[in-house]
């Protein structure tokens, strides 16, 4: 299992805590240290919708004034690779699935 995010994100911290408390092994990928490429974003988008993956509520979205651009899905996907901080976190790759965001009930169903 791979968990993607940034260490300072509250949702990522909750996911890490959940996995550690339940003795679930995972590999953490910090995309501040290693940027995600378009190919990775595209592989996720084959399994989850752009609306689930694209964070239009975060600081980066507001700072870049992306709302004003009225982006289509392809443009959003390009922005995700250009600016990884627009990715909703955490993103978990598990058993050929992509799980986005922290939801304790969903995690209990999937991982326990």
Secondary structure, DSSP 4 states (H G I P E B T S, - for coil): -EEEE-TT-HHHHHHHHHHHHTT---EEEETTTSPPPHHHHHHHHTTS-HHHHB-SSSHHHHHTTGGGGT--HHHHHHHHHH-GGGB-S-EEEETTEEEES--HHHHHHHH-
